[in-house]
Amino acid sequence: MHEKISKLFDQILSDNQGKGTEHIALAAHVGNKRGVSVFEGKIDSVDISDEVQLGVWLKVEGRWGCSTLEHADAEALQNAVEQAKLAASFSDADPDYGLASSVRYDGSQSETAADVSLSMQEFESLARQMEDRAKSVSPRVKNVPRVGCGSSLNARIMANSDGLRVVEANNFLKAGLSVMAAGDDERMVNCYEIDFFTNKSNFKPFAVVDEVAGEAVMRVDPQSVTGGEWPIIFDPRCAAQLLSTFSGCFSGDFLYKKLARLEGKEGKTIASADVSIFDSSQAGLVKHRYDAEGTACQDRFVIQAGVFEGFLHNYYTAHKTGQKTTGHAAAGIGSAPAITPSNMSWAGTGMSVDQLYQQMGTGILVKELHGASASPISGDFSYGAIGYWVENGVVVHP
């Protein structure tokens, strides 16, 4: 499919050269999902899906228009080009839009496209074993409403009339479950988690079971704690969730719209010296060398030792603010590219969890956040939290 779409893009770009379009950008997403979930030893659902989505983004007389389709054939794509031209005729001219510099790269055979192929029978067998294992963790486990595992294969293909040619693929396996447990007070608690794995060698579905079922059992019989102000340790997933909530405040889109809370604070201290936030295109689950516009991604600190290093930009926001793109364009299928981090993370201290507990002494370990209400513009936020009381560096009770 990668080769078919790449050849199709080349054909469309060639056929439309010199026919009224100043620039054409073509993008495609190819997805393949396989998976099985079980309940009480029987198949509960089966996921078998294949997706192909293509998009056109073009410029005619200074005006930009876009269109999408789900058919990878020349006639349908040419019709989408005509629809994008029509859309452009209704838009306002905007000189700040443009196309990325030419680059030719084919990552479809790179290390990011690992083999994650397992049969549906293997997924079914694993899901049944996961359910049995979850039930055996403790008599307090009363129900396992959902257990599932599967795979996802994803590729994106990009080409434009300035010579851009990019194919990148990311594949992964996934395993998840929901576990309900009851304590002495008969109140039920429910824990759910899904984990993703980049290849067969690190695919550990039973470790996911032990983590989720163990967490459900630990959360039963919660107790009240003394009111006051306490230090907090965030579970890694909660820390990532917080970062995801506020990652938008680093967006160049907010900057050019005069909504950025951090405008004018580049190079200034905005946080504790203990805080460093790093964005990497290669350090997370989904790896890529180029953003959705074909610009090379940049690994960079957004905050380093408390100092704000600068905003994330795509081609458009960079031009609007007189800066250079940082390679953080997102999407680009059927719309103007947005902005998103690649794989943003807190820079850790290297301390173990036990060392963190000992340093904290008495306080709260937050394991789950829910009911988020947050604004990356104002900075206001509110979360519900679930976690544990820690005393003298030891987790005491939920």
Stockholm file with secondary structure:
# STOCKHOLM 1.0

chainA/1-398         MHEKISKLFDQILSDNQGKGTEHIALAAHVGNKRGVSVFEGKIDSVDISDEVQLGVWLKVEGRWGCSTLEHADAEALQNAVEQAKLAASFSDADPDYGLASSVRYDGSQSETAADVSLSMQEFESLARQMEDRAKSVSPRVKNVPRVGCGSSLNARIMANSDGLRVVEANNFLKAGLSVMAAGDDERMVNCYEIDFFTNKSNFKPFAVVDEVAGEAVMRVDPQSVTGGEWPIIFDPRCAAQLLSTFSGCFSGDFLYKKLARLEGKEGKTIASADVSIFDSSQAGLVKHRYDAEGTACQDRFVIQAGVFEGFLHNYYTAHKTGQKTTGHAAAGIGSAPAITPSNMSWAGTGMSVDQLYQQMGTGILVKELHGASASPISGDFSYGAIGYWVENGVVVHP
#=GR chainA/1-398 SS CHHHHHHHHHHHHHHTTTTTCSEEEEEEEEEEEEEEEEETTEEEEEEEEEEEEEEEEEEETTEEEEEEESCCSHHHHHHHHHHHHHHHHTSCCCTTCCCCCCCEEEETTSTTSCCCCCCHHHHHHHHHHHHHHHHHSCTTEEEEEEEEEEEEEEEEEEEETTSCEEEEEEEEEEEEEEEEEECTTCCEEEEEEEEEESSGGGCCHHHHHHHHHHHHHHTSSCCCCCCSCCCEEECHHHHHHHHHHHGGGGBHHHHHTTCCTTTTCTTSBCSCTTCCEEECSSSSSSCCSBCTTSCBCCCEEEEETTEECCCBCCHHHHHHHTCCCCSCEECCSSSCCEECCSSEEECCCCCCHHHHHHHHCSEEEEEEEEEEEECTTTCCEEEEEEEEEEETTEEEEC
#=GC SS_cons         CHHHHHHHHHHHHHHTTTTTCSEEEEEEEEEEEEEEEEETTEEEEEEEEEEEEEEEEEEETTEEEEEEESCCSHHHHHHHHHHHHHHHHTSCCCTTCCCCCCCEEEETTSTTSCCCCCCHHHHHHHHHHHHHHHHHSCTTEEEEEEEEEEEEEEEEEEEETTSCEEEEEEEEEEEEEEEEEECTTCCEEEEEEEEEESSGGGCCHHHHHHHHHHHHHHTSSCCCCCCSCCCEEECHHHHHHHHHHHGGGGBHHHHHTTCCTTTTCTTSBCSCTTCCEEECSSSSSSCCSBCTTSCBCCCEEEEETTEECCCBCCHHHHHHHTCCCCSCEECCSSSCCEECCSSEEECCCCCCHHHHHHHHCSEEEEEEEEEEEECTTTCCEEEEEEEEEEETTEEEEC
//
